[in-house]
Amino acid sequence: MSKRTLNRRGFLKAAGTAGVAGVALGVGGKSVLAQTPAPTPAPTMAMPSQGSQGQAGTMSADEMDKMMEAGVKAFLDNIDQNLGEKYKQFWGENMPFTMDGDTKVFDVTATEGDWEVAPGQVVKAMLYNGRVPGPVIRMTQGEKVRIVHHNQMSQSTVMHIHGLHTLNAMDGVGFITQKPIKPGETFNYEFVAKNSGTHMYHSHHNAAEQVTRGLLGAFIVDPADKNADPQVSAEYMMVLNDAGIGITINGKSFPATQPIIAKIGDKIRVRYMNEGLMIHPMHLHGMYQSVIAKDGVPFAIPYLVDTLLVAPGERYDVLIDCLEPGVWAYHCHILTHAETSTGMYGMVTALIIK
């Protein structure tokens, strides 16, 4: 099987080999999440209704298995098999920038609009540059940066770079370090990227609504000395959320998530960022995750886990050695965030090693 091709027969064969053919991830092309009411302006915890969790007693084994298998097929149908635009956008595309002398300039526009979380489930969201999460803002330690923040929403807002060390005036907290950016206004954030690592950008004004409805994104500062960074085959951003638009990875609920596709021998890096309201123990089947950094600070001695607890506001960097072929389930281990009697949904994806 080639690195860039994955058909249904190959997927199911690999799944059988890995012993996870029952990794049923969804409900007949529609997430169980769609059974919950659309979120209101106040954040609501979007998870399966009691009715859906209680269906096991009314279904036969064949009926349950059929729904779970339908979820696998829905996930398959969503895979960007050529690792194209949809795949790159899901796992984190860098925001374009321009140069003003020696300053990198990023334009960020906050808007309100529809966002499809799962097939058939469209929610009212808040978006950075038309997406949830916003594109990855990326730079190198020591660079001068300007973020031009345009507010096109009906609410005032601000932008906080979570984890970055800046001048107080650039910290982006409404009525503490600045006046909120009113609808139709623009504010410039200018700073030097002092500390490297995995950080986040998000609203800090009516944050319980604005962040959980989508005003969030990855903010990566590469170290000035890149020799200190591990050499990897690929890197993936995993922004976790659990309210507002629902239980999601990178703004999507299973089966609308994308898998990580790798080959035997690859070493990959995953950057976790929890922008939600709850802790998420992220569990990878079949192999360890080597934890190399927390909140942008590298560990002198990495440690191994198969389940990593990521609390709200925390960021972790892990390395994964892809040694065993197959389709490996990858999900939050708070099971109400991942699975019901009708199949998996929500904070679930897979690592496919070929």
C-alpha positions, -999 to 999 in steps of 0.1 A, spaced: 0 0 0 15 33 -10 20 61 15 -5 84 -3 -32 59 -12 -57 44 12 -88 26 -1 -116 10 20 -104 -25 14 -69 -16 25 -82 3 55 -104 -26 67 -76 -51 61 -52 -30 81 -78 -26 108 -84 -63 110 -46 -69 112 -44 -44 140 -73 -59 158 -93 -27 157 -119 -34 131 -144 -26 158 -129 9 162 -163 21 150 -161 57 149 -194 75 143 -230 68 133 -238 61 97 -221 93 84 -237 115 111 -221 121 144 -241 113 175 -233 148 185 -259 159 160 -286 146 184 -278 173 209 -294 208 206 -274 235 188 -252 254 212 -267 286 227 -246 318 232 -237 304 267 -214 274 262 -231 240 266 -214 207 270 -222 189 237 -222 152 242 -246 123 234 -281 125 248 -291 100 275 -314 85 249 -285 76 226 -265 61 254 -295 41 266 -302 25 232 -280 -5 239 -309 -23 257 -333 -19 228 -309 -29 200 -298 -64 190 -261 -71 187 -264 -70 149 -282 -37 149 -255 -22 172 -227 -36 150 -243 -23 119 -243 13 132 -207 10 144 -196 -3 110 -214 26 93 -193 49 114 -160 34 101 -173 38 66 -182 74 72 -147 80 86 -132 63 55 -152 84 31 -139 116 48 -102 106 46 -82 129 23 -65 100 6 -39 121 -13 -29 141 18 -43 171 0 -58 204 11 -84 191 35 -58 169 52 -33 198 56 -60 222 68 -72 197 95 -38 191 109 -26 227 108 -17 250 79 5 280 85 -11 314 82 5 335 54 24 366 63 39 397 47 71 415 57 73 452 68 110 457 70 122 431 95 87 425 110 65 396 101 29 408 97 -1 385 101 -36 396 93 -63 380 115 -100 386 110 -126 375 136 -161 368 121 -193 349 130 -207 322 107 -217 286 101 -192 259 107 -198 222 99 -185 202 129 -197 168 116 -216 156 85 -250 173 87 -242 192 119 -237 229 113 -232 252 143 -230 289 148 -194 296 154 -168 324 157 -140 321 133 -104 333 127 -98 338 90 -129 318 82 -118 286 101 -120 268 134 -93 266 147 -76 296 130 -46 289 108 -13 282 127 6 314 134 43 304 132 76 322 136 111 318 149 124 329 183 137 364 182 116 376 153 97 408 153 59 402 148 28 423 142 -7 408 143 -33 430 127 -65 420 144 -97 430 125 -130 425 144 -159 419 121 -181 403 148 -212 417 165 -193 415 199 -161 432 211 -131 410 214 -93 409 220 -65 384 213 -43 368 240 -12 349 230 -13 321 257 21 312 269 41 339 250 61 363 271 54 398 259 52 434 271 22 439 294 5 462 269 4 434 243 -10 407 266 -45 410 251 -69 410 281 -100 432 280 -100 461 304 -67 449 321 -42 455 294 -63 472 267 -97 484 257 -117 457 238 -116 458 200 -152 469 191 -171 457 161 -155 472 130 -123 482 147 -87 470 143 -59 466 168 -22 459 162 -3 435 185 35 441 182 61 421 200 93 401 198 89 363 200 109 357 231 102 322 243 100 293 219 75 264 221 39 254 216 16 282 225 -20 293 216 -39 324 205 -74 330 215 -99 356 227 -97 369 263 -130 388 263 -163 369 270 -138 340 266 -161 312 278 -182 318 248 -158 332 222 -130 307 227 -153 276 229 -172 288 198 -140 289 178 -117 319 185 -87 298 191 -56 286 173 -21 272 175 8 297 180 42 281 174 76 297 181 104 276 167 137 278 187 164 300 173 187 270 176 169 244 156 195 218 163 179 214 197 146 204 181 140 166 175 141 155 138 107 142 128 90 129 97 59 151 102 42 173 128 5 175 138 -14 201 158 -43 188 180 -64 216 194 -90 201 219 -123 217 226 -154 205 245 -181 232 246 -195 259 223 -192 240 191 -190 206 208 -165 179 216 -139 183 189 -104 179 177 -93 208 154 -129 220 152 -143 186 139 -161 158 156 -157 122 144 -163 110 117 -153 144 102 -118 142 118 -88 131 97 -64 103 106 -26 107 110 -12 87 81 24 75 85 47 47 74 68 22 94 99 39 108 85 74 109 89 95 140 61 121 143 55 150 166 20 158 180 14 192 198 -16 190 221 -34 223 230 -65 222 253 -88 252 246 -118 236 263 -133 236 297 -125 200 307 -94 178 312 -88 154 283 -67 122 288 -54 116 252 -49 79 246 -30 63 217 -35 25 212 -6 2 204 25 23 213 39 49 238 39 86 234 73 102 245 65 135 263 92 160 254 78 194 265 50 210 286 37 246 280 66 252 256 93 241 281 114 210 270 119 182 295 155 174 303 144 137 305 113 128 284 89 102 298 67 76 282 29 74 285 0 58 266 -25 82 281 -16 119 286 -38 141 308 -41 175 291 -58 202 313 -74 234 300 -47 258 290 -20 232 289 1 223 260 22 191 256 46 180 228 50 143 222 70 121 199 56 88 185 78 61 169 56 44 142 68 8 145 38 -14 143 16 -14 111 -22 -11 114 -50 13 122 -46 25 158 -75 42 177 -65 76 190 -90 94 213 -99 111 246 -103 85 273 -133 102 289 -155 77 272 -185 100 270 -163 122 248 -157 93 224 -182 65 223 -218 54 227 -238 23 219 -242 36 184 -205 40 177 -177 65 183 -181 102 179 -164 134 191 -128 135 202 -116 105 181 -92 99 153 -68 72 143 -31 67 136 -26 46 104 8 31 100 15 14 66 
